Amino acid sequence: MVDELLIAQEKWLPQYYREIQKIKEGWQVDRLIPTNDNYKGAVRFKAKTPEQVQAERDNRKITV
């Protein structure tokens, strides 16, 4: 991701010209990590409505 940002902003980063050129050469070789097409993401629970959250809170047994 940092490489992508450097390439995108190279116009504003002349001090990193050599490094950015090396990064671009690396991109020609296709160094990207393949993604998993079956990945569902970090969220594993369905979103709850405010009413569901309130009902769960009301049903909790809290001892003081």
mmCIF file of the C-alpha atoms, coordinates in Angstrom:
data_MODEL
# 
_entry.id   MODEL 
# 
loop_
_atom_site.group_PDB 
_atom_site.id 
_atom_site.type_symbol 
_atom_site.label_atom_id 
_atom_site.label_alt_id 
_atom_site.label_comp_id 
_atom_site.label_asym_id 
_atom_site.label_entity_id 
_atom_site.label_seq_id 
_atom_site.pdbx_PDB_ins_code 
_atom_site.Cartn_x 
_atom_site.Cartn_y 
_atom_site.Cartn_z 
_atom_site.occupancy 
_atom_site.B_iso_or_equiv 
_atom_site.pdbx_formal_charge 
_atom_site.auth_seq_id 
_atom_site.auth_comp_id 
_atom_site.auth_asym_id 
_atom_site.auth_atom_id 
_atom_site.pdbx_PDB_model_num 
ATOM 1  C CA . MET A 1 1  ? 0.000   0.000   0.000   1.00 0.00 ? 1  MET A CA 1 
ATOM 2  C CA . VAL A 1 2  ? 2.865   2.379   0.742   1.00 0.00 ? 2  VAL A CA 1 
ATOM 3  C CA . ASP A 1 3  ? 4.305   1.659   -2.686  1.00 0.00 ? 3  ASP A CA 1 
ATOM 4  C CA . GLU A 1 4  ? 0.997   2.588   -4.294  1.00 0.00 ? 4  GLU A CA 1 
ATOM 5  C CA . LEU A 1 5  ? 0.879   5.837   -2.340  1.00 0.00 ? 5  LEU A CA 1 
ATOM 6  C CA . LEU A 1 6  ? 4.435   6.750   -3.304  1.00 0.00 ? 6  LEU A CA 1 
ATOM 7  C CA . ILE A 1 7  ? 3.721   6.110   -6.970  1.00 0.00 ? 7  ILE A CA 1 
ATOM 8  C CA . ALA A 1 8  ? 0.490   8.103   -6.812  1.00 0.00 ? 8  ALA A CA 1 
ATOM 9  C CA . GLN A 1 9  ? 2.237   11.077  -5.186  1.00 0.00 ? 9  GLN A CA 1 
ATOM 10 C CA . GLU A 1 10 ? 5.552   10.907  -7.040  1.00 0.00 ? 10 GLU A CA 1 
ATOM 11 C CA . LYS A 1 11 ? 4.964   14.327  -8.559  1.00 0.00 ? 11 LYS A CA 1 
ATOM 12 C CA . TRP A 1 12 ? 5.173   15.813  -5.058  1.00 0.00 ? 12 TRP A CA 1 
ATOM 13 C CA . LEU A 1 13 ? 8.090   13.653  -3.868  1.00 0.00 ? 13 LEU A CA 1 
ATOM 14 C CA . PRO A 1 14 ? 11.064  14.463  -6.101  1.00 0.00 ? 14 PRO A CA 1 
ATOM 15 C CA . GLN A 1 15 ? 13.469  13.554  -3.295  1.00 0.00 ? 15 GLN A CA 1 
ATOM 16 C CA . TYR A 1 16 ? 12.341  9.923   -3.621  1.00 0.00 ? 16 TYR A CA 1 
ATOM 17 C CA . TYR A 1 17 ? 12.722  9.712   -7.405  1.00 0.00 ? 17 TYR A CA 1 
ATOM 18 C CA . ARG A 1 18 ? 15.191  6.780   -7.381  1.00 0.00 ? 18 ARG A CA 1 
ATOM 19 C CA . GLU A 1 19 ? 13.219  4.758   -4.880  1.00 0.00 ? 19 GLU A CA 1 
ATOM 20 C CA . ILE A 1 20 ? 9.966   5.315   -6.728  1.00 0.00 ? 20 ILE A CA 1 
ATOM 21 C CA . GLN A 1 21 ? 11.580  4.169   -9.982  1.00 0.00 ? 21 GLN A CA 1 
ATOM 22 C CA . LYS A 1 22 ? 12.682  0.946   -8.243  1.00 0.00 ? 22 LYS A CA 1 
ATOM 23 C CA . ILE A 1 23 ? 9.144   0.440   -6.969  1.00 0.00 ? 23 ILE A CA 1 
ATOM 24 C CA . LYS A 1 24 ? 7.735   0.932   -10.472 1.00 0.00 ? 24 LYS A CA 1 
ATOM 25 C CA . GLU A 1 25 ? 10.162  -1.657  -11.842 1.00 0.00 ? 25 GLU A CA 1 
ATOM 26 C CA . GLY A 1 26 ? 8.996   -4.090  -9.167  1.00 0.00 ? 26 GLY A CA 1 
ATOM 27 C CA . TRP A 1 27 ? 5.385   -3.531  -10.162 1.00 0.00 ? 27 TRP A CA 1 
ATOM 28 C CA . GLN A 1 28 ? 6.264   -4.598  -13.698 1.00 0.00 ? 28 GLN A CA 1 
ATOM 29 C CA . VAL A 1 29 ? 7.070   -8.053  -12.274 1.00 0.00 ? 29 VAL A CA 1 
ATOM 30 C CA . ASP A 1 30 ? 3.640   -8.299  -10.601 1.00 0.00 ? 30 ASP A CA 1 
ATOM 31 C CA . ARG A 1 31 ? 4.555   -8.671  -6.927  1.00 0.00 ? 31 ARG A CA 1 
ATOM 32 C CA . LEU A 1 32 ? 1.019   -8.277  -5.652  1.00 0.00 ? 32 LEU A CA 1 
ATOM 33 C CA . ILE A 1 33 ? -0.259  -10.811 -3.136  1.00 0.00 ? 33 ILE A CA 1 
ATOM 34 C CA . PRO A 1 34 ? -3.219  -12.718 -4.579  1.00 0.00 ? 34 PRO A CA 1 
ATOM 35 C CA . THR A 1 35 ? -6.549  -12.229 -2.853  1.00 0.00 ? 35 THR A CA 1 
ATOM 36 C CA . ASN A 1 36 ? -8.881  -14.943 -1.623  1.00 0.00 ? 36 ASN A CA 1 
ATOM 37 C CA . ASP A 1 37 ? -12.131 -14.741 -3.607  1.00 0.00 ? 37 ASP A CA 1 
ATOM 38 C CA . ASN A 1 38 ? -14.051 -16.532 -0.835  1.00 0.00 ? 38 ASN A CA 1 
ATOM 39 C CA . TYR A 1 39 ? -13.058 -14.031 1.880   1.00 0.00 ? 39 TYR A CA 1 
ATOM 40 C CA . LYS A 1 40 ? -16.127 -12.627 3.620   1.00 0.00 ? 40 LYS A CA 1 
ATOM 41 C CA . GLY A 1 41 ? -14.343 -9.787  5.383   1.00 0.00 ? 41 GLY A CA 1 
ATOM 42 C CA . ALA A 1 42 ? -13.747 -9.020  9.021   1.00 0.00 ? 42 ALA A CA 1 
ATOM 43 C CA . VAL A 1 43 ? -17.419 -8.636  9.913   1.00 0.00 ? 43 VAL A CA 1 
ATOM 44 C CA . ARG A 1 44 ? -18.877 -11.995 10.848  1.00 0.00 ? 44 ARG A CA 1 
ATOM 45 C CA . PHE A 1 45 ? -22.078 -10.888 12.569  1.00 0.00 ? 45 PHE A CA 1 
ATOM 46 C CA . LYS A 1 46 ? -25.160 -9.298  11.057  1.00 0.00 ? 46 LYS A CA 1 
ATOM 47 C CA . ALA A 1 47 ? -25.833 -5.712  12.055  1.00 0.00 ? 47 ALA A CA 1 
ATOM 48 C CA . LYS A 1 48 ? -28.478 -5.318  14.725  1.00 0.00 ? 48 LYS A CA 1 
ATOM 49 C CA . THR A 1 49 ? -31.206 -2.742  14.806  1.00 0.00 ? 49 THR A CA 1 
ATOM 50 C CA . PRO A 1 50 ? -31.331 -0.335  17.737  1.00 0.00 ? 50 PRO A CA 1 
ATOM 51 C CA . GLU A 1 51 ? -34.441 -2.173  18.923  1.00 0.00 ? 51 GLU A CA 1 
ATOM 52 C CA . GLN A 1 52 ? -32.584 -5.522  19.000  1.00 0.00 ? 52 GLN A CA 1 
ATOM 53 C CA . VAL A 1 53 ? -29.715 -3.986  20.952  1.00 0.00 ? 53 VAL A CA 1 
ATOM 54 C CA . GLN A 1 54 ? -32.143 -2.433  23.441  1.00 0.00 ? 54 GLN A CA 1 
ATOM 55 C CA . ALA A 1 55 ? -33.996 -5.753  23.864  1.00 0.00 ? 55 ALA A CA 1 
ATOM 56 C CA . GLU A 1 56 ? -30.725 -7.593  24.553  1.00 0.00 ? 56 GLU A CA 1 
ATOM 57 C CA . ARG A 1 57 ? -29.734 -4.929  27.056  1.00 0.00 ? 57 ARG A CA 1 
ATOM 58 C CA . ASP A 1 58 ? -33.098 -5.140  28.816  1.00 0.00 ? 58 ASP A CA 1 
ATOM 59 C CA . ASN A 1 59 ? -32.840 -8.943  29.059  1.00 0.00 ? 59 ASN A CA 1 
ATOM 60 C CA . ARG A 1 60 ? -29.374 -8.923  30.619  1.00 0.00 ? 60 ARG A CA 1 
ATOM 61 C CA . LYS A 1 61 ? -29.175 -9.845  34.257  1.00 0.00 ? 61 LYS A CA 1 
ATOM 62 C CA . ILE A 1 62 ? -26.948 -7.337  35.966  1.00 0.00 ? 62 ILE A CA 1 
ATOM 63 C CA . THR A 1 63 ? -25.951 -7.914  39.549  1.00 0.00 ? 63 THR A CA 1 
ATOM 64 C CA . VAL A 1 64 ? -24.570 -5.084  41.583  1.00 0.00 ? 64 VAL A CA 1 
# 
